[in-house]
């Protein structure tokens, strides 16, 4: 990814004032973590039957909760299982039901998640993402505050180092983070309590402080021996049993060895992060948190509406550093599949039954949207694609996918908001949909996991057992694109050479009705994604498949849309427009408004193929018309007449103001004109 100019305007956390009234105000927000630990003592789970379980403890807790609700459970594989009653079939991936693959990606990409939250007013630490160490080091020097260094792509605290305030420690932290991700976030370190809040459907259900791995000296045992004693206790906690203390980055930074014997009562912190997976302990504090901190967590979770359950990790600002006007907490990241065991089995404090709350919500009247069903596949072929001669304009691979969808959105008068290099949001008719590359938010993680597992796919995809297949090479390969439960395009894919070259022929008009039940079976097997490319091997797709050998060879949830826009033979189909309409149902029945405007562009704009740049930009925005050079009152200007939707014309205007790489635009005079139904774009002269 590209490094943009980083912002080092970190908020300076003020020192305590010492004012008596201010001190009283701060102290009332001090979390009683030590009091809870001393009052309750460490919880004893040594009699729990889950300690001897070989299965995932979180899944067992959810299955137990489902059984108490009288629900049926069907386990598949790879941490995927279904919970159902007579009306609903809800698919879980480990702890999370019906999670969006797109929002899961955004949550995992920490810099993307931070931007999404910051844009919605959620307090997050200042920082930046880097690929280059020297740029990151310069940023650290300019910031002149302690920082946290962590991988941009990661979870469970892997690669995270906090409280970094020297260049030597920064170099070590950078190396540690790069082991997890090529992109590294450097952000302001917020000092305070590390809290995870579990939010289900926008409502906080549990919260616990995560105390970093530490030992308390007795004046006799070494740190190594104290750690082993703690690990014995951890092995008796179903939530912590698989996460012993084994990371000692803070100990190393302090110059202490594992053989050091701490004094009696001396607290030795071992790690700079507090994740349970890094040896941390959990203290339930849900009953102690004020409304403001819970509201921050809920607002953060609502930035990811495609995630039913969110673990919001935030720093509760130390009372001695907080002052009026500051938020009580800063969200440092969100987790799309948070561990639910820590709430049920906290090290200290009362247990909160998060699995019960999650199952209750999913099977409540508000949870009807989580069910995995489709009403049957029908044929609704996408309309003709009008820009087939401009194929070379659309870049390659992921970029091509996004450009085609954005072009379709502009052509339907839908706003496009860029979130990151590969994430964008479409908004229209009071609805919105987030995309990652060519994949809409409705694609669920379970579908992505299944379709990426070749062994699993081979076991579940349908085949005609009445007509066994001798060799796959005897059959023709067809790619069928399903969007919103409708067949929008079909391609016959023929090999041209023995290598990788193929010829794609559009055959959507030839599809026999007997194909529809096969598509139904395939969608059910892969948990009903809203867009999928299905590879069907058959002799002849125009004849009844009940009387010929066939098999479904593959299915992909992020199919190559450009295959259908730009076939080698036959009509190209605008499947991207079909995808946008399926993702924003409110726009489907609306007539698309069109306007026409004349732009007169002043500045250093003639030459350097500025007219060609305008043509390219217009095509990518679904705008028709023409452009030419024009002398006007002794000045050389560019004139363009542009016809398209209001959204596309406005976006093109903003783009023209910035100009191309070699043009310098000073001003643009706009004038409305009547629409004439222009069907192409021309460069005149």
Number of C-alpha atoms within 10 A of each C-alpha: 10 9 13 9 9 15 12 18 11 16 13 8 14 10 10 14 13 10 9 9 10 16 15 12 16 18 13 10 18 16 18 14 21 11 10 17 16 11 11 13 12 15 17 14 19 14 9 12 9 19 17 10 11 7 10 13 20 21 22 16 20 25 23 16 20 22 13 11 14 11 18 14 19 12 14 11 10 13 14 19 20 19 23 17 14 7 8 19 19 22 27 22 21 21 25 23 26 25 27 25 26 24 27 21 17 26 26 21 19 24 23 20 25 25 16 19 22 17 10 13 13 22 22 23 23 20 24 21 23 23 17 13 15 10 14 23 17 11 20 23 14 13 18 13 21 18 24 24 30 28 29 27 22 18 23 14 15 18 23 26 26 25 19 23 16 14 12 10 17 24 15 15 22 22 15 19 23 19 11 18 16 14 19 29 24 28 25 28 22 28 18 18 22 23 27 30 28 29 27 22 21 21 18 21 20 24 27 28 27 25 22 22 27 22 21 17 19 15 12 12 18 19 23 15 16 19 22 15 13 17 20 12 19 22 17 19 24 24 26 25 15 14 16 21 22 15 16 19 18 20 18 13 15 11 7 15 13 15 11 13 19 19 15 12 11 13 13 18 18 28 26 21 27 25 26 23 22 22 27 22 22 26 26 27 21 22 11 14 16 12 8 12 19 23 15 23 29 23 19 30 30 20 20 25 15 24 27 24 29 31 25 26 25 28 23 24 22 19 22 19 16 24 20 9 6 13 16 22 27 23 25 22 23 29 24 26 21 22 20 26 22 27 27 20 23 26 29 24 23 18 17 20 18 23 23 17 14 24 20 15 16 22 23 10 9 10 16 15 13 18 20 18 15 15 7 14 20 18 16 15 20 22 15 13 17 16 15 15 8 12 13 9 13 17 13 13 13 15 14 20 23 25 20 23 26 27 21 24 26 26 23 26 23 27 19 21 13 12 17 14 14 14 21 19 18 22 17 19 14 8 13 18 16 25 24 23 20 27 22 28 22 22 25 28 24 27 25 19 16 22 21 15 11 11 10 15 19 14 9 15 19 19 18 17 10 11 14 12 18 9 7 14 9 12 17 17 24 26 26 25 26 29 26 21 23 21 24 24 29 27 24 24 20 14 14 11 9 7 7 7 11 14 14 22 22 24 19 25 11 12 20 14 15 14 19 17 13 20 23 18 17 21 25 16 17 22 24 24 26 22 26 28 22 22 21 25 24 22 16 19 24 16 16 13 20 12 10 16 21 27 22 23 18 18 25 19 26 19 19 17 23 20 20 27 24 22 19 16 13 14 19 23 27 26 28 27 23 23 25 23 21 19 24 19 16 14 20 16 8 10 9 14 12 19 18 23 20 19 20 20 25 20 16 17 21 19 11 13 13 23 24 16 17 23 22 16 18 24 20 23 24 26 28 19 23 21 23 19 20 17 10 12 7 7 10 16 20 23 22 23 21 25 28 28 23 21 21 29 24 14 17 21 15 11 13 21 16 13 20 19 9 14 19 18 17 13 14 18 11 14 11 12 13 10 13 10 13 15 10 16 20 14 14 11 8
